[in-house]
Amino acid sequence: MKKIRFLSMLSVVFLLGVGLTNCDKVKDSELEEKATELIATNPDAGNVSVSVIDKVATLSGTVENEATKNQVQSSIMEVEGIKSVLNNIRVVPPPKVEEPVIVEEDVSDQVKVATRKGKLNVHNKPGVQEFVITVVQHGEMLTLVEKVSDDWWLIETQNGVKGYSHSRYLEQQ
């Protein structure tokens, strides 16, 4: 009976020893393959690669932020058989996207009287009820001084008279 118990204990110790020895026999190439597959599951780590030598994983490449760098390292540490990780990943933030500068096209300050026919009244203030200070001819060229509103523009006649006309009857050139 003592012999059987002794042989059973010896068998258990032998099996445990073989099992532990086999854990150390995991090849670096297998660990590297597992680590590479793990990195491939992280969409933010597309520029990261791994190499494994003597059970030490070396990470290289670039990521956009520190959190991704740390996440990749942590996930590789979870690979059974890897003893340590050398993290050479560089954090390179994405380039800033600058809003394009909108350059307003050169708009002429010249406007043309665009009445269907006849003349256009120039008022002392914006509004049809305001005093008419001069009248300009159809097709006459004027200088736009200011767009006071969508409806009323301050213009200057060729004679130097400044006043307001309704924009509906003016065409910017």
C-alpha positions in Angstrom: 0.0 0.0 0.0 2.8 2.4 0.8 4.4 1.5 -2.5 1.2 2.4 -4.4 0.9 5.7 -2.6 4.5 6.5 -3.2 4.2 5.7 -6.9 1.0 7.8 -7.1 2.8 10.8 -5.5 5.8 10.3 -7.8 3.5 10.2 -10.8 1.8 13.5 -9.8 5.1 15.2 -9.2 6.4 13.9 -12.6 3.3 15.2 -14.4 3.5 18.6 -12.7 7.1 18.9 -13.6 6.4 18.0 -17.2 3.6 20.5 -17.3 5.7 23.3 -15.9 8.6 22.5 -18.2 6.3 22.5 -21.2 5.0 26.0 -20.3 8.6 27.3 -20.7 8.9 25.6 -24.1 6.5 28.0 -25.7 8.3 29.4 -28.8 8.9 33.1 -29.2 7.3 32.9 -32.7 4.1 31.6 -31.2 4.0 34.3 -28.6 4.7 36.9 -31.3 1.9 35.5 -33.4 -0.6 35.7 -30.5 0.5 39.2 -29.7 0.2 40.3 -33.3 -3.3 38.9 -33.5 -4.2 40.7 -30.3 -2.9 44.1 -31.6 -4.9 43.6 -34.8 -8.1 43.6 -32.8 -7.4 47.2 -31.7 -8.4 49.6 -34.6 -6.3 52.4 -33.0 -3.2 50.3 -33.1 -2.9 49.8 -36.9 0.7 51.2 -36.9 2.0 49.1 -34.1 4.1 46.0 -34.5 5.5 43.5 -32.0 8.6 41.2 -31.9 9.3 38.6 -29.2 12.8 37.5 -28.2 13.4 35.4 -25.1 9.7 35.9 -24.0 10.2 39.7 -24.0 7.8 41.5 -26.3 9.0 44.7 -27.9 6.4 47.1 -29.2 7.1 49.7 -31.9 5.2 52.0 -34.1 2.9 55.0 -33.5 -0.5 55.7 -32.0 -2.5 58.9 -31.6 -2.7 59.0 -27.8 -1.2 57.8 -24.6 -4.3 55.8 -23.7 -3.9 53.6 -26.8 -0.2 53.1 -26.1 -1.0 51.9 -22.5 -3.9 49.8 -23.7 -1.7 47.9 -26.2 1.0 47.3 -23.6 -1.6 46.0 -21.0 -3.1 43.6 -23.6 0.3 42.2 -24.5 1.1 41.6 -20.9 -1.9 39.4 -20.7 -0.5 36.9 -23.3 0.4 33.8 -21.4 4.2 33.2 -21.7 5.3 36.8 -22.2 7.5 37.8 -19.3 7.8 41.5 -19.9 7.0 44.2 -22.5 9.4 46.9 -23.8 7.1 49.6 -25.0 8.7 51.7 -27.8 5.5 53.0 -29.2 5.6 56.7 -30.0 2.6 58.9 -29.4 2.0 61.1 -32.5 -1.2 63.1 -32.3 -3.0 63.5 -35.6 -2.3 66.7 -37.5 -4.6 69.6 -36.8 -7.2 70.1 -39.5 -7.2 73.8 -40.2 -10.3 75.4 -41.5 -9.8 76.7 -45.0 -9.5 80.5 -45.1 -12.4 81.8 -47.1 -11.3 84.6 -49.2 -14.1 86.7 -50.3 -13.9 87.4 -54.0 -13.1 90.9 -55.0 -16.5 92.5 -55.5 -16.6 95.6 -57.4 -17.9 98.7 -55.7 -19.6 99.6 -59.0 -23.3 99.1 -59.3 -25.5 99.6 -62.4 -29.0 101.0 -62.2 -31.1 98.0 -63.3 -34.6 99.4 -63.5 -36.7 97.9 -66.3 -37.0 101.2 -67.8 -37.0 104.8 -66.5 -35.3 106.3 -63.6 -34.4 105.4 -60.0 -35.0 107.5 -57.0 -32.1 108.2 -54.6 -33.4 109.0 -51.0 -31.8 110.8 -48.1 -32.6 107.9 -45.8 -33.5 104.2 -46.4 -37.2 103.9 -47.2 -39.6 104.8 -50.1 -41.4 107.4 -48.0 -38.1 109.3 -47.4 -37.2 112.5 -49.3 -35.8 112.0 -52.9 -32.6 113.9 -53.3 -31.8 112.9 -56.9 -32.9 110.7 -59.7 -30.5 108.4 -61.8 -31.1 107.0 -65.3 -31.6 103.3 -66.2 -28.1 101.8 -67.0 -26.2 104.5 -65.1 -23.1 103.3 -63.2 -23.0 104.2 -59.5 -20.5 103.5 -56.6 -21.6 101.3 -53.8 -20.6 102.8 -50.5 -22.3 100.4 -48.1 -25.0 97.7 -48.0 -27.0 99.1 -45.2 -29.5 96.2 -45.3 -30.6 93.6 -47.7 -33.0 96.1 -49.2 -31.3 99.4 -49.0 -27.8 100.4 -50.2 -25.9 103.6 -49.8 -24.7 104.7 -53.2 -22.8 107.6 -54.7 -23.7 109.1 -58.1 -21.2 110.1 -60.7 -21.9 113.7 -59.6 -20.8 112.9 -56.0 -24.3 112.8 -54.5 -24.7 110.1 -51.8 -28.0 108.6 -51.0 -30.0 105.4 -50.5 -31.6 103.3 -53.3 -33.5 100.0 -53.1 -31.1 97.1 -53.9 -33.7 95.4 -56.1 -33.0 98.0 -58.7 -29.2 97.8 -58.5 -26.8 95.2 -60.0 -23.4 94.7 -58.6 -20.7 94.6 -61.3 
